[in-house]
Structure formats: C-alpha cells, structure tokens
Amino acid sequence: MLVGVVFVSIALTCVLWLTQSLRFVEMIVNKGLSIGSFLTLTLLLMPGFLVVIIPISLFAVALFTYNRLIADRELVVLRAAGLSHLALARPVILMGLGATAIGYLLTCWLIPMTVRGFHEMQWTIRHDISNVLLQEGVFNKFGDGLTIYVRSRSPSGELLGLLVHDKRSAKAAVTLMAERGALVYTETGPRVLMVNGNRQEVIPGTGRLSLLHFDSYTVDFATATGTKPDRFRDARERSLSELAGIAEGQVNPVEYRRFKVELHNRLTTPLYNLGFSLLAVCILLTSGFDRRGQLAQIMASIGLMVATQAAALGMSNLATANLALVPAIYVAVTAPIAFSLWMLTRESKPRRGGIPAAAPPDIA
C-alpha cells in the first residue's frame, strides 16, 4: 500500500503543479521571470499540495486494496484464522498514523516556511524594476503612476511610437510622446531614452497646456514604484508561536479570527490522514462478503469521505466568522475517527440467512 500511496500522491501533485504553474505565465511574460525562478516559485507550493493530497491518496489506495482483498477471498481466510476487524485494519491504522506525523511536520514547520518564502519571492519580483520588459501594443504599467506604450520594435531593438504618461508628481501629470527611443540600463536602474518628441503638461490652476518639444528626453524608472511598503504576512506564513501569541489589538478583528482559526487548523488537519484511512476500510470490513461486489460499500465510503471534507471546510469558514465555533473544527476531525473505530470494534451481528450455530451438547 505504501508504494501505491506514493505513486498516487506523486500523480496528483504533478496535476496540481501543472495547473498552478499557469498562474506564473504573466510573470514570465511581463517581468522576464527566469526558468530557475519559475521552478523555485512552483516548488515552494508543493508542501501545501501534499497536506491535501496525502489523505486523499491514503483513502483511495486503502479502498482499492481492501476491495481487492475481499474480491480475492483473502479477507475470508484471514477472518477464518481468527483476526478481528480491528486487526485487519491495523496496516491502514499504522499508515494513517505515519501520514499524520508527516502532516504535523508539514503544517507546523515546512508549510509556513515555504509559504513565507513564496510570498517574499513573489513580492520581490512584482516590485523589482531591474529587469523591465516592455510589451508592444500594450499599456505597460510600472508602480503607481507610470504607464508606457510602445507601438512596435525595429529589428535592431529600437522602440517606435512611444507614449509615456507619468503622474508620479503630486503637482501635475505629464504626457510624453516620441518617434523612437530605447530602453537602457544604468547603475541606478532602467531608463527610457526618447528621441524627437514632445512633453505635454496642464498647468494647475490655469488649465493651460504647456508643450515642450525635445530632441532627447529620459524617463527614469527609479521612482516608478516609490518606496516599497512593508509586506503584511498573512496567517499561513506565521509560525505556531506567532499564531498563539497574537493579541486581539495587534491586528484587525478579521485577521485576528483568521490567525486563530489557522492555528486550530494546523493542529487538526493532519488527523484527517487517520480519519480518511479508517473511513476507507470500516465499511468494507464490517459489511461482510457480497458475491455481486462491494459497489454500495465503496460508494458509502466515498460519500462519508466527501461529507467529512465538506464539514471540515464548512466548520473552518464558520469559525472564521465566529470564534465560538472553533470547537466544531475538532468535532469535524474526530467524528470520522470515532465512528470508524466504533464500527471496527463493535460486535458483529449474524447475517440474515446464515447457518445457525450448533446447540451445545446436553450434559446430563
């Protein structure tokens, strides 16, 4: 089963990686993101995928394996040897406990670290103007106040048909047009060199247009983004100690509730590995053998798993709106475990139509 869980997890992770990587196409095109940076960004998302994928992989592999054991009559032999339902479920329980330990490693340490690295790298790329890429026929925006339009490029890389709208100054916005120009890189950052154009500005108060023709003009990107604001780290980036120690007055009420719910989610999410594993086998092991197949039992197990996942998401959202509902998060994760263990440990009732047990001999 372990090999199956690994392969299913890898397959699902690759699918999620492919879909999520499409989010960074815009950065590759507009920001000139390198392949190395692209791979780093996408790899930083992997731990977050695993905490969702591993429980589902465990459920799918356990369901397939035990259904195959039932179809091949192997469980009948094991039951005849005297093994109880709980003993038959022991491999799944051990795998669920191992996956739970891995889940705590992910949620309590690795995921906050990788999410923080991902957001910091994404923040740096979005605010970095050291590698400006101007698209043709598009209004390219840089920071808050600078927009550049380029009609086309010559074979030599010269920019043709330039339009620059600069409203970074608090006094008045400036519009510049030029026949041609070039993007040049200096020690202080990139600049646009404009040749044969004009500079237009509406004088505040009078409404008069000031028009200045120039042979050459330079637009500096250095202040295009201004001073970078401090980045607020959300709940997923915080460590357990930060989440537990945050005071209500330090952040706004909405963020405070998110921080507290994130703390409880990290403590409960890994337990779904054990819960999903037990849900996969408790119905199959306790329902008995059916020559027509186990389709009804399989669908019941899948339904319970989907309901558990939906309840987990629902309780988390409700708790974010009202912290009084935080205990419901723990109910959602412990209910499937308790239900499955009850199913596996309760006494089996004799099946309808079974052979009655022989009466004990009458001892005179």
N, C-alpha and C positions, 0 to 999 in steps of 0.2 A: 504493500500500500504506500509505503514511503516514496518509492520511485514514482508511482502514479501521481501522488500529490505534488512532487517536484515538477514533473512534466506538465501537469495541468496548470500549475502556478506560473511556470515559465511561459506557456502559451497565452494565458490570459494577460500576463504582464506585457508581453510583446504587442498584443492587440491594443491595450490601453496606451502603451508608449507611442504607438503609431498614431493613434487618434489625438493624443495630447501634443505631440510634436508639431502638428499642423498649426498650433497657436503661435509658433515662433517664426512662421514664414514671413510675417510682416516685419519682424526684427531683422531677418536676413536681407530682405529687400531694401528697407528704409535705413537701417542702421549699419549695414555691412557686417552683420554678425558672422564671425568665422565658424568653420565647422567644429573646431575644438570647443568654442564657447557654446555652440548649439548642443553638442553632445553632453557637455557639463551640465547645462540647464536641464536637459531631459533626464539625465541620470539622477539629478537631485530630487526628481519627483518619484523615483522608484520606491523608496520606503513607504511613502504614503499609499502607493498602489498595493503593496504587499499586505498591509494591515487589513485591507478589504478583500483581497484575493485569496489569502490563505484559508480563512474559514469556509469560503465557498468551495475551494478545491478539496478541502478535507471532507466536506459534506458529499460532494459528487463522487469522490473516489470511494468513500466508505459505503455509500449507497450502491454503487456498481459492484463492489467486491462482495458484499454480503448477499446481494441479489444473485450473483453468480454462484456463491456457495450454496444457496438454497436450491437453485436450479439444478446443480450437480449432485444434490442429495448429501453433500458433505456435512452440512449442519445437522442433518438427521442422525448421522453416525456419531457426531460429537455429542448430541443430546443423549443418544443411547449410551454413551460412555459415562454419563452422569454429570456433564457440565451444565451449570445453570446459565440463565440468560446473562447475568452479570459477568460470569466467567467468559462467556462467548464474546462479550463486548469489551473485554479487557484490552485487546490491541488498539481498539478505537479510543478508549479512555486514555491510554498511555500516549498515543499520538496527539490527542487533544490537549493533554497536559503539557507535552513538549512544545506544541504550537502556541499554547498560552504563554509559556515562558518567553518564547521568541517574540510574541506580541507585546509583552511588557517591555522587552528590550527596545522594540521599535517605538512604541508610543511614549515611553518615559525618557528616552535618550536620543535615539537616532533620528526620528521624525522631526522633533523640534530643531535639531541641529541642521538637518538638510533643508527644511523649510526656511529657516533663517538665512542660510547660505543662498538659496534660490532667490528669495526676495531681495537680498542685498545685491546680488549679481544683476538681477533684472532692473533694479533701481539705478545701478551704476550705468548700465547700457542705455537706458532711456534718457539719462541726463548727461551722457557723455557726448561732447561735440567735437572730439578729437578726430573722428572719422566720419565726417559729414558726407552723405551720399544724396546728390540732387537728382530727382527723377524728372524726366522730360514730360511736359504736358500735364503736370500735376502741381498744385499749390502745396509746396513743402513748408511745413510749419516747424519752427525751432523755438522751443521755450514759450514764453508768454509775451508775444508781441512782434515776432519776426516771421514774415512769410515771403518765400521766394518762388517765383515761377520761371521756368526755363522752357522756351518753345521747342528747341532741338539742340543737338550737339553736332559739331563738324567732325569729320573723320579724324582730325588731329586732337579732338577732345575739347575744343573751344565751345563755350556756351553761347548760343544765339538766341536773341529775343528775350532779354532779361527784364523781369519786373520784380521789384522789391518793395514790400510795404512794411515799414518799420514804425511801430507805435510803442517802443520801449521808453521813449522820453515822456515825462509827465506833462511837458509843455504842449507838444503838438505831434501829430502823426506825420510821417514823411513817406512819400512815394517816389521811387526812383525807377527810371526806365533807361535801357541801354541797348544798342545794337548787338553788342557782343561782350563777352567777358570770360573770366576763367576763375576756377576755384583753386586757391593757392594755400599751402600750409606753411605756417611760420612757427617760431618758438612759442609765441603767445596763443596759438590756436589757428584754426582755419579762417580764411577771409575770402570774400568775393570781390574780384577786381573787375570793375565795369568800365567800358570804353565807349565814347561817343553816345552820351545820353543826357538826361535832364533830371533835375531834382525838384519835386513839387511839394509845397507846404502851404497850408492855410494858416494865415497869421491869426492867432487868437484875439478875440475882441473886435477886430475889424472885418473878419471874414474874407479878406483879400487873399488872392492866390499869389504866392511867391514862386517864381520859376527861375531856375538856375541851370544853364547849360554847362556841361563839363566835357573835357576830353578824357579824363580818367577819374574814377572815384572808387573808394574802397569801403566795403561794409564788413565790419568786424563782428565775428560770432561770440566774442569773449563774454559779452553781457547778454547773450541771447536767452540764456536760461536763468540769468540772475544768480543770486545766492541759493544754493540748494537747501530746501527746507529739511528739517530733521524728519527722518522717516519714523512713523509710528509702527511699532512691532505689534502685530495682532496676536490673538490668543494662541494660535498654532505655533508661533515662534518662541513662546515663553517656556521656561523650564518649570518643573513641578513646584519648586520652591517659590518662584515668582508668582505662579498662579495661586498658590495657597496663601502667600503673604500680601497680595494686593488688597489695599483698603478701598472702601467704597468711595471715599472722597478723592482718590487719586485719578480716577478716570470717570467718564460719564456713565450714567446708570446702565445704558445698553451694553457698553463694553464690559462693565463690571459683571453683568449677568453672563455674558459670553465667556469671560475668563473663568468663572466658577463652573459653568457647565462643561467647559473644555477640561477642567481638572477632573471632574467626575467621569467624563467620557474616557479619559486616558486610563482611569482605574478600572473601568468596566469593559471597554471594548475588547481587550484580549480574551476575556472569558467567553466570548462568542465562539472561539475556536473549539472549546469543550462543548458548549451548548449545541452547535451545529453538528458536531461529530456524533453526539448522543442522539439527536433527533433523527439522524440518518439511519440508525440501526434499531432504535427502540421499537418502532412499529413493525419492522421486518422480523425481529426476533420473537416478538410476543404474539404475532398474528397466526403462527402456525404455517404449515405447508399447504399450498394450493396448486393442484396439477395444471390449472388454467393460467398460472402465472401470478406475479405479485404486482400487477399494474395498479390496482387500487391502493395497496400499501405504499407503493412508490409515490403515487400522486398525493397521498395523505402526508407523507414525509416532506415532500416539496412544498405543499401548502403550509405546513407548520413552519418550515424554514422561512418562507416568504413573509408569513404573518409576523414571525419574530423580528425579521429585519425591518418590516414596516413599523412595528411597535417601537423598535429602538430609535428609528428616525423621528417618529412622532413624539415620543417622550422627550427626546433631546430638544426638539423645537418648542414644545410646550414649556419645558423647564427654562429655556432661554427667555421666554416671556414672563415666567413667574417662577422664582427660585423655590417656592414652596413645593413645587412638583419634582424637585430633584430626586426624592426617594423613588419616584416612578422609574427613573433610569435603572436603578438597582433591581427593581421588580422585573423589568423587561429582560434583564440579562440572567437573573437567577431562575425565573419561571421555567424556561425550557430545560435547564439542568435538573431542577427538582422534578419536573414532570417525567423526564426521561428516566431518571433513577427510580422513581416510583413505579414506572412501567416495568423496568427490568428486575426489580426486587419483589414485586407483589407475587403472590402465589398464582400459578396457572390454573385456570378452571378447566375441567374436562370438556373437550369439544363435543358438539352435538353429533350423535350417531357413532360415537366411539365405542370400543369394546368395553363392557363393564368389567371392573376389576373382580377377580375371583374372590368369593367369600372365604374368610379364614376357616380352617378346619375346626369342626366342633370337638372340643376336648371334653371328654366325659369326666 
